[in-house]
């Protein structure tokens, strides 16, 4: 089986005016449509199910991926207690590649599961994330909230690179992280440029968060002011399309190394 998968990958068809042979590396990465459909190709075969599909209804799931000639076969592979877990079942979300190049991927849903998943649309046109950059976005201010039973954070950044954060460490004795309090910093140029890049490549103008309920995950709120408008987003499970932006906020901004305690007390929206 593995030999067959490898062989089919190496002979995968890609688009260059007409369909011709090329390396499958062209397909790897994150592809996004104008309607917020997403195809993310990271691995192939049975060893990993960390490839993602998401549709314009914000349904999202991860899959095994097999490539058969000109078809991407995203699969759920599972067993059932009805057969004492001896029989394997496969739900196939098959997408026929109509065309692909470095920046554009066009696919046609061809299996029942994929047709239903993509609302019986005849073709889906997606653009590689690294080529999606809306340079017309003029950043004004970003506000981030993360609330849960554990640590909570409220963070604000403005176009002058000023970062302000209120942090509440609810761990016993304030251990395991930053102490509770107010913090401020001025972002260095590289970090600020990366923030702008993340905002310009996340489909900010049309970005939506799903209304997903849950008790154990933190509630993430993003409020972005840009071009004279306000964008409000809130969910316990932000969509995959926003994953890099949210990760950047959590690991680069909320944990910014130049944050210093401040006596200033600001009301964050």
BADREN-118366 format. One line per 8 residues: number of its first residue (from 1); for each residue x, y, z of C-alpha. Coordinates in nm, 4 decimals, decimal comma. Layout:
BEGIN
NUM> X Y Z ~ ...
END
This chain:
BEGIN
1> 0,0000 0,0000 0,0000 ~ 0,2776 0,2447 0,0948 ~ 0,4635 0,1731 -0,2305 ~ 0,1474 0,2447 -0,4243 ~ 0,0945 0,5752 -0,2426 ~ 0,4524 0,6835 -0,3044 ~ 0,4259 0,5930 -0,6716 ~ 0,1055 0,7873 -0,7171
9> 0,2505 1,0918 -0,5407 ~ 0,5555 1,0990 -0,7636 ~ 0,3395 1,0804 -1,0733 ~ 0,0875 1,3375 -0,9572 ~ -0,0513 1,5613 -1,2273 ~ -0,0236 1,9348 -1,1952 ~ -0,1344 2,2229 -1,4126 ~ 0,0877 2,4217 -1,6464
17> -0,1395 2,5355 -1,9272 ~ -0,2377 2,1705 -1,9677 ~ -0,2022 1,8900 -1,7169 ~ 0,1548 1,7619 -1,6922 ~ 0,3787 1,5766 -1,4499 ~ 0,5312 1,7656 -1,1574 ~ 0,6423 1,7202 -0,7988 ~ 0,3680 1,6994 -0,5319
25> 0,5386 1,9730 -0,3274 ~ 0,3249 2,2139 -0,5318 ~ 0,0205 2,0858 -0,3434 ~ 0,1563 2,1140 0,0089 ~ 0,0403 2,4062 0,2162 ~ -0,2781 2,5904 0,2996 ~ -0,5278 2,6831 0,0269 ~ -0,8162 2,9240 0,0903
33> -1,1152 3,0269 -0,1200 ~ -1,2851 3,3660 -0,1259 ~ -1,5761 3,2023 0,0610 ~ -1,3434 3,0752 0,3400 ~ -1,3244 2,7136 0,2234 ~ -0,9904 2,5655 0,3226 ~ -0,7770 2,2740 0,2086 ~ -0,4598 2,2133 0,4067
41> -0,2194 1,9475 0,2835 ~ 0,0567 1,8537 0,5258 ~ 0,1048 1,4764 0,5116 ~ 0,0016 1,1747 0,3041 ~ -0,0803 0,8150 0,3906 ~ -0,2063 0,6305 0,6961 ~ 0,0522 0,7600 0,9427 ~ -0,1120 1,1002 0,9969
49> -0,4610 1,2443 0,9866 ~ -0,3486 1,6031 1,0248 ~ -0,4708 1,7320 0,6899 ~ -0,7657 1,9690 0,7077 ~ -1,0803 2,0530 0,5187 ~ -1,3086 2,3418 0,6083 ~ -1,6061 2,4771 0,4174 ~ -1,7886 2,8091 0,3920
57> -2,0293 2,6922 0,6644 ~ -1,7242 2,6746 0,8968 ~ -1,7449 2,2965 0,9318 ~ -1,3905 2,1732 0,9865 ~ -1,2252 1,8353 1,0276 ~ -0,8933 1,6585 0,9848 ~ -0,8224 1,3624 0,7560 ~ -0,5810 1,1058 0,6228
65> -0,4854 1,1984 0,2669 ~ -0,4120 0,9691 -0,0262 ~ -0,3320 1,0923 -0,3755 ~ -0,4586 0,8754 -0,6607 ~ -0,3580 1,0057 -1,0034 ~ -0,5449 1,3391 -1,0314 ~ -0,7602 1,2919 -0,7183 ~ -0,7044 1,4075 -0,3614
73> -0,8735 1,1520 -0,1379 ~ -0,9301 1,2902 0,2125 ~ -1,0394 0,9966 0,4265 ~ -1,1862 0,9168 0,7654 ~ -1,0671 0,5666 0,8545 ~ -1,2380 0,3983 1,1481 ~ -1,3654 0,0690 1,2913 ~ -1,6906 -0,0236 1,4640
81> -1,7840 -0,2154 1,7776 ~ -2,0513 -0,3906 1,5705 ~ -1,7757 -0,5941 1,4032 ~ -1,5545 -0,6208 1,7153 ~ -1,3353 -0,3545 1,5539 ~ -1,2172 -0,6026 1,2891 ~ -1,3752 -0,4359 0,9874 ~ -1,2348 -0,1052 0,8688
89> -1,4578 0,1628 0,7221 ~ -1,3577 0,4587 0,5089 ~ -1,5450 0,7823 0,4390 ~ -1,3934 0,9364 0,1287 ~ -1,3992 1,3063 0,0521 ~ -1,2578 1,2896 -0,3009 ~ -1,1578 1,6033 -0,4881 ~ -1,0509 1,5836 -0,8513
97> -0,7794 1,8359 -0,9350 ~ -0,8943 2,0452 -1,2287 ~ -0,5821 2,2615 -1,2252 ~ -0,3015 2,3627 -0,9922 ~ 0,0026 2,5864 -1,0012 ~ 0,2133 2,7594 -0,7383 ~ -0,0686 2,9916 -0,6324 ~ -0,4079 2,8581 -0,7519
105> -0,5783 2,5230 -0,6904 ~ -0,9081 2,4329 -0,8571 ~ -1,0834 2,1131 -0,7475 ~ -1,4104 1,9373 -0,8277 ~ -1,5898 1,7368 -0,5548 ~ -1,6509 1,3900 -0,7031 ~ -1,7558 1,1643 -0,4121 ~ -2,0871 1,1800 -0,2272
113> -1,9197 1,2957 0,0935 ~ -1,7241 1,5749 -0,0762 ~ -2,0239 1,6919 -0,2807 ~ -2,2320 1,7252 0,0348 ~ -1,9469 1,8843 0,2286 ~ -1,9044 2,1551 -0,0354 ~ -2,2796 2,2106 -0,0852 ~ -2,2876 2,0502 -0,4321
121> -2,0782 2,3280 -0,5835 ~ -1,9300 2,2172 -0,9154 ~ -1,5778 2,3525 -0,8536 ~ -1,3885 2,5145 -0,5675 ~ -1,1191 2,7698 -0,6501 ~ -0,8592 2,8321 -0,3801 ~ -0,5475 3,0409 -0,3464 ~ -0,2333 2,9420 -0,1585
129> -0,2196 3,1269 0,1716 ~ 0,1261 3,2697 0,1194 ~ -0,0019 3,4479 -0,1936 ~ -0,3023 3,5987 -0,0141 ~ -0,1968 3,9424 0,1008 ~ -0,4363 4,2359 0,1219 ~ -0,2001 4,5341 0,1194 ~ -0,4970 4,7741 0,1319
137> -0,5526 4,6908 0,4998 ~ -0,4492 4,9867 0,7153 ~ -0,4121 4,8715 1,0741 ~ -0,5415 5,0885 1,3570 ~ -0,5826 4,8739 1,6682 ~ -0,6117 4,5102 1,7771 ~ -0,7745 4,3812 2,0949 ~ -0,7461 4,0233 2,2169
145> -0,9227 3,8505 2,5047 ~ -0,8771 3,4951 2,6286 ~ -1,1065 3,3881 2,9098 ~ -1,1301 3,0513 3,0826 ~ -1,1093 2,8929 3,4262 ~ -0,7298 2,9212 3,4067 ~ -0,5175 3,2308 3,3257 ~ -0,6953 3,5127 3,1427
153> -0,5483 3,7870 2,9290 ~ -0,6696 4,1126 2,7783 ~ -0,4301 4,2682 2,5290 ~ -0,4310 4,5802 2,3128 ~ -0,1940 4,6967 2,0379 ~ -0,2192 5,0219 1,8429 ~ -0,0646 5,1518 1,5220 ~ 0,2093 5,3259 1,7213
161> 0,3307 4,9768 1,8252 ~ 0,2199 5,0234 2,1863 ~ 0,1320 4,6955 2,3565 ~ -0,0678 4,6872 2,6796 ~ -0,1831 4,3738 2,8602 ~ -0,3793 4,2889 3,1697 ~ -0,2993 3,9371 3,2856 ~ -0,4582 3,7302 3,5602
169> -0,2658 3,4197 3,6659 ~ -0,5102 3,1944 3,8479 ~ -0,2578 2,9169 3,9116 ~ -0,1994 2,8402 4,2784 ~ 0,0210 3,1093 4,4264 ~ 0,0614 3,2742 4,0853 ~ 0,3153 3,0119 3,9774 ~ 0,3643 2,8653 3,6289
177> 0,3907 3,1821 3,4257 ~ 0,3579 3,5584 3,4395 ~ 0,2405 3,7141 3,7644 ~ -0,0986 3,8809 3,7658 ~ -0,0854 4,2476 3,6785 ~ -0,0630 4,5106 3,4041 ~ 0,2171 4,5077 3,1484 ~ 0,3285 4,7309 2,8635
185> 0,5897 4,7440 2,5874 ~ 0,6671 4,9000 2,2519 ~ 0,6932 4,6383 1,9786 ~ 1,0150 4,6121 1,7830 ~ 0,9880 4,6671 1,4074 ~ 1,0127 4,2984 1,3100 ~ 0,7366 4,1897 1,5489 ~ 0,5094 4,4722 1,4359
193> 0,5699 4,3900 1,0687 ~ 0,4824 4,0268 1,1391 ~ 0,1563 4,1374 1,3022 ~ 0,0649 4,3387 0,9923 ~ 0,1572 4,0422 0,7724 ~ -0,0675 3,8104 0,9731 ~ -0,3588 4,0532 0,9460 ~ -0,3097 4,0977 0,5730
201> -0,2982 3,7229 0,5016 ~ -0,5915 3,5905 0,7071 ~ -0,8769 3,7079 0,4803 ~ -0,9508 3,9698 0,7449 ~ -1,2247 4,1486 0,5497 ~ -1,4360 3,8323 0,5159 ~ -1,3049 3,6345 0,8150 ~ -1,5738 3,4710 1,0314
209> -1,5618 3,2732 1,3561 ~ -1,8150 2,9955 1,4177 ~ -2,0538 3,0050 1,7144 ~ -1,9170 2,6893 1,8765 ~ -2,0212 2,5980 2,2298 ~ -1,7980 2,4355 2,4899 ~ -1,6901 2,4470 2,8511 ~ -1,3226 2,3493 2,8699
217> -1,1654 2,5627 2,5968 ~ -1,0812 2,9325 2,6330 ~ -1,3120 3,1850 2,4701 ~ -1,1041 3,3793 2,2181 ~ -1,2172 3,7298 2,1224 ~ -1,0512 3,9415 1,8540 ~ -1,1491 4,2988 1,7770 ~ -0,9619 4,4554 1,4879
225> -0,9910 4,8186 1,3845 ~ -0,8699 4,8835 1,0301 ~ -0,9557 5,1221 0,7446 ~ -1,2078 5,3007 0,9640 ~ -1,4055 4,9847 1,0437 ~ -1,4382 4,7456 1,3370 ~ -1,4224 4,3657 1,3063 ~ -1,5523 4,1587 1,5987
233> -1,4762 3,7856 1,6215 ~ -1,5447 3,5457 1,9098 ~ -1,5282 3,1664 1,9473 ~ -1,3861 2,8829 2,1560 ~ -1,2573 2,7321 1,8301 ~ -1,1361 2,9943 1,5805 ~ -1,1253 2,8496 1,2275 ~ -0,8096 2,7005 1,0828
241> -0,7772 2,9974 0,8478 ~ -0,7009 3,2189 1,1499 ~ -0,4701 2,9720 1,3234 ~ -0,1433 3,1493 1,2388 ~ -0,2804 3,4868 1,3525 ~ -0,4120 3,3514 1,6841 ~ -0,0910 3,1535 1,7451 ~ 0,1152 3,4655 1,6761
249> -0,0872 3,6648 1,9287 ~ -0,0561 3,3961 2,1962 ~ 0,3106 3,3049 2,1551 ~ 0,4650 3,6298 2,0277 ~ 0,2526 3,9121 2,1672 ~ 0,1025 3,7732 2,4884 ~ 0,4478 3,6358 2,5740 ~ 0,6434 3,9320 2,4353
257> 0,9853 3,9286 2,6017 ~ 1,0005 4,3072 2,6452 ~ 0,6790 4,3311 2,8472 ~ 0,7378 4,5186 3,1718 ~ 0,5072 4,5712 3,4704 ~ 0,3286 4,9072 3,4631 ~ 0,1213 5,1034 3,7119 ~ -0,1006 5,2318 3,4315
265> -0,4519 5,0927 3,4409 ~ -0,6294 5,0955 3,1062 ~ -0,9796 4,9826 3,0292 ~ -0,9523 4,7352 2,7408 ~ -1,2651 4,7085 2,5280
END
